[in-house]
Amino acid sequence: MDRLDALKSIAAQASRGELSFPTNVDATLRLQQALNDPECHADMAARLVQAEPLLAARTVAIANSVTYNRSGNDVTNVRAAVQRVGFRTLGALAAAVIVRQLSSEITDPDLRQRADALWRHSAHVAALAQVIARRVSFVDPETAMFAGIVHEVGGFYMLSRAHDYPGLLDGDADEWLEHGEVAIGRGVLLRLGVPTPVMGAIEAMWNGMRALPPETLGDTLLLANDLSPVPSPLLERPGATTFAAAASIDFAVGDGTLARIMEESAHEVQSLTAALL
């Protein structure tokens, strides 16, 4: 089976909801659903988070990042971290764990390298989207961070299936763009229960539609994707595909400019990215 046939096969399975996840993903999905339950309170959430070591570590790290720790007082336990970041950020962090778990069983060194690079890209996009949302487009920052975390989930799923389809990663990016990214990405996003506004933003990014200055969640996500210093290892998107090219994007924001805001927020983006990695 050549690469095109492999992509079409995986895409068809994804569109039918026939997705093959590692067992630990199913466990984290159940945890995410429990966290989304309206009856779930802070103490219960803390107990659920503590049962998943990776999520617990991410939660404390995010709570102590510059974005969430304005006072400079670090928290040292999960309960305090949960209270600081809130349930919506917890949902985003659970999604981050799920995305990482999709590639947890990859043993091939080349695939592992690509998966790690794809996560570094996703973490940068999530951090940039959070800051751009809060300071430039004024859409909900937590939703923007969540969108950044999951925007390449289809790529992670493809990498996780590569061992079943020899030659899947051969060829150029055009085949992934045309036959894989949308169909596979949409199927995985639906399986993860991603909210409609986030689905719409990712669809807008796939279509390359945006306004500058950014106005919508989709605009915010696409700008963050362009500004990420770590590109996706799966494709180069048409337009501002290099960090050097994207760095030339500038426009007025109130009394300042995008470049000035990004310079002022550099430490915040770095702190948030590090907490996600």
C-alpha atoms as a printed R data frame, in Angstrom:
    type eleno elety resid chain resno       x      y      z
1   ATOM     1    CA   MET     A     1   0.000  0.000  0.000
2   ATOM     2    CA   ASP     A     2   1.467  3.366 -1.019
3   ATOM     3    CA   ARG     A     3   1.265  6.525  1.054
4   ATOM     4    CA   LEU     A     4  -1.807  7.928 -0.676
5   ATOM     5    CA   ASP     A     5  -3.759  4.698 -0.208
6   ATOM     6    CA   ALA     A     6  -2.618  4.554  3.448
7   ATOM     7    CA   LEU     A     7  -3.799  8.120  4.108
8   ATOM     8    CA   LYS     A     8  -7.133  7.437  2.449
9   ATOM     9    CA   SER     A     9  -7.569  4.254  4.480
10  ATOM    10    CA   ILE     A    10  -6.844  5.975  7.822
11  ATOM    11    CA   ALA     A    11  -9.024  8.941  6.840
12  ATOM    12    CA   ALA     A    12 -11.938  6.636  5.980
13  ATOM    13    CA   GLN     A    13 -11.593  4.858  9.327
14  ATOM    14    CA   ALA     A    14 -11.442  8.188 11.179
15  ATOM    15    CA   SER     A    15 -14.524  9.516  9.401
16  ATOM    16    CA   ARG     A    16 -16.410  6.411 10.556
17  ATOM    17    CA   GLY     A    17 -15.164  6.870 14.111
18  ATOM    18    CA   GLU     A    18 -13.061  3.700 13.889
19  ATOM    19    CA   LEU     A    19 -10.053  5.001 15.797
20  ATOM    20    CA   SER     A    20  -7.348  2.901 17.406
21  ATOM    21    CA   PHE     A    21  -6.117  4.587 20.601
22  ATOM    22    CA   PRO     A    22  -3.563  3.367 23.153
23  ATOM    23    CA   THR     A    23  -5.296  2.114 26.317
24  ATOM    24    CA   ASN     A    24  -3.987  5.016 28.400
25  ATOM    25    CA   VAL     A    25  -5.816  7.466 26.118
26  ATOM    26    CA   ASP     A    26  -9.158  5.862 26.955
27  ATOM    27    CA   ALA     A    27  -8.385  6.204 30.670
28  ATOM    28    CA   THR     A    28  -7.546  9.904 30.297
29  ATOM    29    CA   LEU     A    29 -10.665 10.468 28.197
30  ATOM    30    CA   ARG     A    30 -12.732  9.095 31.094
31  ATOM    31    CA   LEU     A    31 -10.860 11.377 33.468
32  ATOM    32    CA   GLN     A    32 -11.542 14.359 31.181
33  ATOM    33    CA   GLN     A    33 -15.252 13.519 31.130
34  ATOM    34    CA   ALA     A    34 -15.271 13.332 34.930
35  ATOM    35    CA   LEU     A    35 -13.628 16.752 35.168
36  ATOM    36    CA   ASN     A    36 -16.302 18.157 32.827
37  ATOM    37    CA   ASP     A    37 -19.117 16.835 35.042
38  ATOM    38    CA   PRO     A    38 -20.975 19.807 36.634
39  ATOM    39    CA   GLU     A    39 -21.069 17.839 39.902
40  ATOM    40    CA   CYS     A    40 -17.253 17.677 40.032
41  ATOM    41    CA   HIS     A    41 -15.933 20.064 42.727
42  ATOM    42    CA   ALA     A    42 -12.386 21.231 43.445
43  ATOM    43    CA   ASP     A    43 -11.520 18.490 45.938
44  ATOM    44    CA   MET     A    44 -12.790 15.772 43.608
45  ATOM    45    CA   ALA     A    45 -10.913 17.334 40.693
46  ATOM    46    CA   ALA     A    46  -7.706 17.384 42.729
47  ATOM    47    CA   ARG     A    47  -8.101 13.670 43.537
48  ATOM    48    CA   LEU     A    48  -8.738 12.846 39.869
49  ATOM    49    CA   VAL     A    49  -5.718 14.857 38.733
50  ATOM    50    CA   GLN     A    50  -3.460 13.264 41.354
51  ATOM    51    CA   ALA     A    51  -4.339  9.836 39.931
52  ATOM    52    CA   GLU     A    52  -2.681 10.812 36.634
53  ATOM    53    CA   PRO     A    53   0.960 11.744 37.369
54  ATOM    54    CA   LEU     A    54   1.584 13.495 34.043
55  ATOM    55    CA   LEU     A    55  -1.549 15.614 34.387
56  ATOM    56    CA   ALA     A    56  -0.661 16.414 38.008
57  ATOM    57    CA   ALA     A    57   2.805 17.597 36.993
58  ATOM    58    CA   ARG     A    58   1.417 19.686 34.122
59  ATOM    59    CA   THR     A    59  -1.194 21.288 36.400
60  ATOM    60    CA   VAL     A    60   1.334 22.389 39.024
61  ATOM    61    CA   ALA     A    61   3.733 23.617 36.311
62  ATOM    62    CA   ILE     A    62   1.021 25.687 34.603
63  ATOM    63    CA   ALA     A    63  -0.151 27.092 37.942
64  ATOM    64    CA   ASN     A    64   3.403 28.328 38.598
65  ATOM    65    CA   SER     A    65   3.924 29.781 35.106
66  ATOM    66    CA   VAL     A    66   4.076 33.546 34.696
67  ATOM    67    CA   THR     A    67   0.602 33.621 33.139
68  ATOM    68    CA   TYR     A    68  -1.137 32.090 36.167
69  ATOM    69    CA   ASN     A    69   1.232 33.133 38.946
70  ATOM    70    CA   ARG     A    70   1.175 36.920 38.860
71  ATOM    71    CA   SER     A    71   2.007 37.165 42.566
72  ATOM    72    CA   GLY     A    72   5.169 35.075 42.254
73  ATOM    73    CA   ASN     A    73   3.998 32.669 44.973
74  ATOM    74    CA   ASP     A    74   4.522 29.116 43.739
75  ATOM    75    CA   VAL     A    75   2.066 26.372 44.672
76  ATOM    76    CA   THR     A    76   3.485 23.014 45.714
77  ATOM    77    CA   ASN     A    77   0.450 20.705 45.621
78  ATOM    78    CA   VAL     A    78  -2.221 19.668 43.158
79  ATOM    79    CA   ARG     A    79  -5.195 20.997 45.136
80  ATOM    80    CA   ALA     A    80  -3.795 24.534 45.243
81  ATOM    81    CA   ALA     A    81  -2.854 24.281 41.570
82  ATOM    82    CA   VAL     A    82  -6.387 23.200 40.616
83  ATOM    83    CA   GLN     A    83  -7.875 26.135 42.520
84  ATOM    84    CA   ARG     A    84  -5.521 28.564 40.788
85  ATOM    85    CA   VAL     A    85  -5.900 27.446 37.175
86  ATOM    86    CA   GLY     A    86  -9.604 26.527 37.209
87  ATOM    87    CA   PHE     A    87 -11.549 23.747 35.538
88  ATOM    88    CA   ARG     A    88 -11.347 25.086 31.988
89  ATOM    89    CA   THR     A    89  -7.572 25.110 32.033
90  ATOM    90    CA   LEU     A    90  -7.674 21.623 33.567
91  ATOM    91    CA   GLY     A    91  -9.654 20.481 30.542
92  ATOM    92    CA   ALA     A    92  -6.994 21.879 28.233
93  ATOM    93    CA   LEU     A    93  -4.253 20.154 30.218
94  ATOM    94    CA   ALA     A    94  -6.112 16.836 30.091
95  ATOM    95    CA   ALA     A    95  -6.264 17.277 26.314
96  ATOM    96    CA   ALA     A    96  -2.500 17.909 26.301
97  ATOM    97    CA   VAL     A    97  -1.942 14.606 28.099
98  ATOM    98    CA   ILE     A    98  -4.196 12.801 25.604
99  ATOM    99    CA   VAL     A    99  -2.325 14.290 22.644
100 ATOM   100    CA   ARG     A   100   1.003 13.158 24.105
101 ATOM   101    CA   GLN     A   101  -0.384  9.711 24.871
102 ATOM   102    CA   LEU     A   102  -1.327  9.216 21.213
103 ATOM   103    CA   SER     A   103   2.364  8.879 20.436
104 ATOM   104    CA   SER     A   104   3.351  7.111 23.671
105 ATOM   105    CA   GLU     A   105   3.785  3.715 22.041
106 ATOM   106    CA   ILE     A   106   5.968  4.920 19.159
107 ATOM   107    CA   THR     A   107   9.336  3.185 19.325
108 ATOM   108    CA   ASP     A   108  10.827  3.985 15.905
109 ATOM   109    CA   PRO     A   109  13.477  6.724 16.459
110 ATOM   110    CA   ASP     A   110  12.476  8.760 13.392
111 ATOM   111    CA   LEU     A   111   8.780  8.666 14.288
112 ATOM   112    CA   ARG     A   112   9.598  9.535 17.897
113 ATOM   113    CA   GLN     A   113  11.652 12.520 16.742
114 ATOM   114    CA   ARG     A   114   8.780 13.752 14.586
115 ATOM   115    CA   ALA     A   115   6.254 13.278 17.388
116 ATOM   116    CA   ASP     A   116   8.450 15.214 19.841
117 ATOM   117    CA   ALA     A   117   8.917 18.023 17.294
118 ATOM   118    CA   LEU     A   118   5.155 18.109 16.663
119 ATOM   119    CA   TRP     A   119   4.499 18.460 20.399
120 ATOM   120    CA   ARG     A   120   7.071 21.268 20.732
121 ATOM   121    CA   HIS     A   121   5.276 23.007 17.869
122 ATOM   122    CA   SER     A   122   1.872 22.481 19.525
123 ATOM   123    CA   ALA     A   123   3.100 23.770 22.896
124 ATOM   124    CA   HIS     A   124   4.483 26.945 21.301
125 ATOM   125    CA   VAL     A   125   1.262 27.514 19.345
126 ATOM   126    CA   ALA     A   126  -0.833 27.002 22.508
127 ATOM   127    CA   ALA     A   127   1.226 29.491 24.516
128 ATOM   128    CA   LEU     A   128   1.250 32.059 21.710
129 ATOM   129    CA   ALA     A   129  -2.497 31.643 21.131
130 ATOM   130    CA   GLN     A   130  -3.193 32.262 24.831
131 ATOM   131    CA   VAL     A   131  -1.210 35.516 24.820
132 ATOM   132    CA   ILE     A   132  -2.527 36.716 21.434
133 ATOM   133    CA   ALA     A   133  -6.100 36.036 22.577
134 ATOM   134    CA   ARG     A   134  -5.648 37.961 25.809
135 ATOM   135    CA   ARG     A   135  -3.744 40.928 24.423
136 ATOM   136    CA   VAL     A   136  -4.633 41.235 20.734
137 ATOM   137    CA   SER     A   137  -7.836 39.521 19.544
138 ATOM   138    CA   PHE     A   138  -9.643 39.499 22.925
139 ATOM   139    CA   VAL     A   139 -11.199 36.086 22.415
140 ATOM   140    CA   ASP     A   140 -11.230 33.684 25.363
141 ATOM   141    CA   PRO     A   141  -7.577 32.904 26.248
142 ATOM   142    CA   GLU     A   142  -8.256 29.463 27.763
143 ATOM   143    CA   THR     A   143 -10.152 28.355 24.663
144 ATOM   144    CA   ALA     A   144  -7.326 29.666 22.484
145 ATOM   145    CA   MET     A   145  -4.755 27.680 24.469
146 ATOM   146    CA   PHE     A   146  -6.919 24.558 24.205
147 ATOM   147    CA   ALA     A   147  -7.197 25.041 20.421
148 ATOM   148    CA   GLY     A   148  -3.423 25.336 20.169
149 ATOM   149    CA   ILE     A   149  -2.935 22.132 22.138
150 ATOM   150    CA   VAL     A   150  -5.225 20.039 19.916
151 ATOM   151    CA   HIS     A   151  -4.784 21.663 16.499
152 ATOM   152    CA   GLU     A   152  -2.319 18.981 15.312
153 ATOM   153    CA   VAL     A   153  -4.004 16.001 16.955
154 ATOM   154    CA   GLY     A   154  -4.665 14.422 13.563
155 ATOM   155    CA   GLY     A   155  -0.941 14.472 12.890
156 ATOM   156    CA   PHE     A   156  -0.240 12.725 16.187
157 ATOM   157    CA   TYR     A   157  -2.796 10.080 15.326
158 ATOM   158    CA   MET     A   158  -1.202  9.534 11.915
159 ATOM   159    CA   LEU     A   159   2.229  9.126 13.511
160 ATOM   160    CA   SER     A   160   0.777  6.619 15.982
161 ATOM   161    CA   ARG     A   161  -0.496  4.481 13.070
162 ATOM   162    CA   ALA     A   162   2.663  4.689 10.948
163 ATOM   163    CA   HIS     A   163   3.945  1.299 12.117
164 ATOM   164    CA   ASP     A   164   0.838 -0.325 10.570
165 ATOM   165    CA   TYR     A   165   1.348  1.444  7.245
166 ATOM   166    CA   PRO     A   166   4.934  1.253  5.932
167 ATOM   167    CA   GLY     A   167   5.680  4.240  3.709
168 ATOM   168    CA   LEU     A   168   2.984  6.393  5.330
169 ATOM   169    CA   LEU     A   169   5.401  9.254  5.900
170 ATOM   170    CA   ASP     A   170   7.067  9.076  2.492
171 ATOM   171    CA   GLY     A   171   6.278 11.697 -0.122
172 ATOM   172    CA   ASP     A   172   5.566 15.396  0.231
173 ATOM   173    CA   ALA     A   173   3.274 17.438  2.433
174 ATOM   174    CA   ASP     A   174   0.678 18.026 -0.292
175 ATOM   175    CA   GLU     A   175  -0.764 14.531  0.113
176 ATOM   176    CA   TRP     A   176  -1.173 15.052  3.881
177 ATOM   177    CA   LEU     A   177  -2.860 18.403  3.255
178 ATOM   178    CA   GLU     A   178  -5.219 17.046  0.620
179 ATOM   179    CA   HIS     A   179  -6.021 13.546  1.844
180 ATOM   180    CA   GLY     A   180  -5.141 13.326  5.531
181 ATOM   181    CA   GLU     A   181  -5.102 16.452  7.655
182 ATOM   182    CA   VAL     A   182  -8.771 17.410  7.505
183 ATOM   183    CA   ALA     A   183 -10.422 13.976  7.440
184 ATOM   184    CA   ILE     A   184  -8.169 12.404 10.069
185 ATOM   185    CA   GLY     A   185  -8.033 15.547 12.204
186 ATOM   186    CA   ARG     A   186 -11.792 15.977 12.196
187 ATOM   187    CA   GLY     A   187 -12.389 12.356 13.164
188 ATOM   188    CA   VAL     A   188  -9.982 12.486 16.108
189 ATOM   189    CA   LEU     A   189 -11.275 15.864 17.287
190 ATOM   190    CA   LEU     A   190 -14.835 14.528 17.307
191 ATOM   191    CA   ARG     A   191 -13.725 11.449 19.271
192 ATOM   192    CA   LEU     A   192 -12.097 13.719 21.845
193 ATOM   193    CA   GLY     A   193 -15.307 15.731 22.221
194 ATOM   194    CA   VAL     A   194 -13.695 18.999 21.186
195 ATOM   195    CA   PRO     A   195 -16.240 21.861 21.453
196 ATOM   196    CA   THR     A   196 -17.761 23.279 18.264
197 ATOM   197    CA   PRO     A   197 -16.056 26.723 18.523
198 ATOM   198    CA   VAL     A   198 -12.645 25.043 18.709
199 ATOM   199    CA   MET     A   199 -13.507 22.730 15.815
200 ATOM   200    CA   GLY     A   200 -14.495 25.799 13.796
201 ATOM   201    CA   ALA     A   201 -11.221 27.565 14.603
202 ATOM   202    CA   ILE     A   202  -9.155 24.561 13.515
203 ATOM   203    CA   GLU     A   203 -11.237 24.220 10.341
204 ATOM   204    CA   ALA     A   204 -10.497 27.892  9.602
205 ATOM   205    CA   MET     A   205  -6.792 27.207 10.096
206 ATOM   206    CA   TRP     A   206  -6.962 24.270  7.676
207 ATOM   207    CA   ASN     A   207  -8.593 26.569  5.131
208 ATOM   208    CA   GLY     A   208  -6.006 29.299  5.708
209 ATOM   209    CA   MET     A   209  -8.729 31.890  6.320
210 ATOM   210    CA   ARG     A   210  -7.878 34.754  8.651
211 ATOM   211    CA   ALA     A   211  -7.990 38.488  9.209
212 ATOM   212    CA   LEU     A   212  -5.145 40.689 10.413
213 ATOM   213    CA   PRO     A   213  -5.383 41.999 13.056
214 ATOM   214    CA   PRO     A   214  -6.961 38.761 14.306
215 ATOM   215    CA   GLU     A   215 -10.632 38.975 15.252
216 ATOM   216    CA   THR     A   216 -11.782 35.401 15.769
217 ATOM   217    CA   LEU     A   217 -10.497 32.276 17.480
218 ATOM   218    CA   GLY     A   218  -9.516 30.938 14.047
219 ATOM   219    CA   ASP     A   219  -7.549 34.103 13.254
220 ATOM   220    CA   THR     A   220  -5.826 33.832 16.626
221 ATOM   221    CA   LEU     A   221  -4.877 30.192 16.100
222 ATOM   222    CA   LEU     A   222  -3.515 30.764 12.593
223 ATOM   223    CA   LEU     A   223  -1.413 33.744 13.691
224 ATOM   224    CA   ALA     A   224  -0.025 31.740 16.620
225 ATOM   225    CA   ASN     A   225   0.765 28.891 14.220
226 ATOM   226    CA   ASP     A   226   2.641 31.269 11.909
227 ATOM   227    CA   LEU     A   227   4.573 32.865 14.772
228 ATOM   228    CA   SER     A   228   5.668 29.578 16.334
229 ATOM   229    CA   PRO     A   229   9.481 29.335 16.293
230 ATOM   230    CA   VAL     A   230   9.095 25.543 15.965
231 ATOM   231    CA   PRO     A   231   7.375 24.580 12.678
232 ATOM   232    CA   SER     A   232   5.243 21.496 12.227
233 ATOM   233    CA   PRO     A   233   7.428 18.605 11.033
234 ATOM   234    CA   LEU     A   234   4.544 17.339  8.903
235 ATOM   235    CA   LEU     A   235   3.990 20.234  6.520
236 ATOM   236    CA   GLU     A   236   4.704 23.801  5.595
237 ATOM   237    CA   ARG     A   237   1.496 25.755  5.293
238 ATOM   238    CA   PRO     A   238   1.137 28.227  2.384
239 ATOM   239    CA   GLY     A   239   1.892 31.818  3.372
240 ATOM   240    CA   ALA     A   240   4.087 32.787  6.297
241 ATOM   241    CA   THR     A   241   5.593 29.353  6.770
242 ATOM   242    CA   THR     A   242   8.945 30.267  8.292
243 ATOM   243    CA   PHE     A   243   9.576 31.978 11.587
244 ATOM   244    CA   ALA     A   244  11.658 34.610  9.802
245 ATOM   245    CA   ALA     A   245   8.783 35.369  7.426
246 ATOM   246    CA   ALA     A   246   6.171 35.280 10.183
247 ATOM   247    CA   ALA     A   247   8.272 37.601 12.338
248 ATOM   248    CA   SER     A   248   7.706 40.321  9.734
249 ATOM   249    CA   ILE     A   249   3.958 40.284 10.444
250 ATOM   250    CA   ASP     A   250   3.072 43.457 12.329
251 ATOM   251    CA   PHE     A   251   0.069 45.697 12.796
252 ATOM   252    CA   ALA     A   252  -1.257 48.279 15.201
253 ATOM   253    CA   VAL     A   253  -2.919 47.109 18.418
254 ATOM   254    CA   GLY     A   254  -4.356 50.039 20.306
255 ATOM   255    CA   ASP     A   255  -1.460 52.353 21.056
256 ATOM   256    CA   GLY     A   256   1.132 49.646 20.348
257 ATOM   257    CA   THR     A   257   2.003 47.022 17.758
258 ATOM   258    CA   LEU     A   258   2.012 43.251 17.561
259 ATOM   259    CA   ALA     A   259   5.809 43.219 17.585
260 ATOM   260    CA   ARG     A   260   5.893 45.255 20.787
261 ATOM   261    CA   ILE     A   261   3.300 43.046 22.473
262 ATOM   262    CA   MET     A   262   5.154 39.873 21.527
263 ATOM   263    CA   GLU     A   263   8.407 41.366 22.817
264 ATOM   264    CA   GLU     A   264   6.753 42.305 26.115
265 ATOM   265    CA   SER     A   265   5.153 38.840 26.371
266 ATOM   266    CA   ALA     A   266   8.227 36.805 25.417
267 ATOM   267    CA   HIS     A   267   8.957 35.674 28.988
268 ATOM   268    CA   GLU     A   268   5.304 34.773 29.528
269 ATOM   269    CA   VAL     A   269   5.171 32.711 26.319
270 ATOM   270    CA   GLN     A   270   8.440 30.993 27.251
271 ATOM   271    CA   SER     A   271   7.162 30.161 30.746
272 ATOM   272    CA   LEU     A   272   3.836 28.786 29.474
273 ATOM   273    CA   THR     A   273   5.520 26.754 26.724
274 ATOM   274    CA   ALA     A   274   7.974 25.244 29.211
275 ATOM   275    CA   ALA     A   275   5.108 24.261 31.525
276 ATOM   276    CA   LEU     A   276   3.340 22.440 28.668
277 ATOM   277    CA   LEU     A   277   6.476 20.599 27.524
